[in-house]
Amino acid sequence: MRKVERIDVFCNELAKIWKENCPDWRFGQLMVNVLNSMPKDPFFPEEDEMLQFFKDFFAPKKDNEEEEDV
C-alpha cells in the first residue's frame, strides 16, 4: 500500500506550482490544460512523476525548443 503521507506532500507541491504559475486559473483549467498535454495516460504515473510533469509543463522553454514547436 502506498504511504498516505504522499497525499499532503503532493497537494502542497501542486498548490505551490499553481500559485506560482497560474493563480488566475480555476482548478479545472489547471487539470485540463496540464493533463491534456501529457504524452501518456495520467492514470498511470505515480505522484512524483505527476509533479515533475507539472513542473516541466510550466518550465520556461529555451529558444531552440520554441523553434521546434513551430
C-alpha positions in Angstrom: 0.0 0.0 0.0 1.2 3.5 -0.8 2.0 5.8 2.1 -0.9 8.1 2.9 1.6 10.9 3.7 2.3 11.3 0.0 -1.1 13.0 -0.4 -0.2 16.0 1.6 3.2 16.3 0.0 1.6 16.1 -3.4 -1.2 18.6 -2.7 1.2 21.1 -1.1 3.6 21.0 -4.0 0.7 21.2 -6.5 -0.6 24.3 -4.6 2.8 25.9 -4.8 3.1 25.2 -8.6 -0.4 26.5 -9.2 0.1 29.7 -7.1 3.5 30.5 -8.8 2.4 29.8 -12.4 -1.3 30.3 -13.0 -3.1 31.6 -9.9 -5.9 33.0 -12.1 -6.8 29.6 -13.5 -9.6 27.6 -11.9 -8.7 24.1 -10.7 -10.5 22.5 -13.7 -8.5 24.7 -16.1 -5.3 23.7 -14.5 -6.1 20.0 -14.7 -7.4 20.1 -18.3 -4.5 22.2 -19.6 -1.8 20.1 -18.0 -3.3 16.6 -18.2 -4.3 17.0 -21.9 -0.7 17.8 -22.7 0.7 14.7 -21.2 2.2 12.2 -23.6 0.7 9.3 -21.7 -2.5 8.5 -19.8 -2.4 10.4 -16.5 -4.0 7.4 -14.8 -0.6 5.6 -14.5 2.1 8.0 -13.2 2.9 8.0 -9.5 2.7 11.3 -7.6 6.4 12.1 -8.0 6.1 11.6 -11.8 3.0 13.7 -11.9 4.6 16.6 -10.0 7.6 16.5 -12.3 5.2 16.7 -15.3 3.5 19.8 -13.8 6.9 21.4 -13.2 8.0 20.7 -16.7 4.7 22.0 -18.2 5.4 25.4 -16.6 9.2 25.4 -17.1 10.3 28.2 -19.4 11.1 27.0 -22.9 14.6 27.6 -24.3 14.8 29.4 -27.6 15.7 26.3 -29.5 12.7 24.4 -28.1 10.3 27.2 -29.2 11.6 26.9 -32.7 11.0 23.2 -32.8 7.3 23.7 -31.8 6.7 26.0 -34.9 
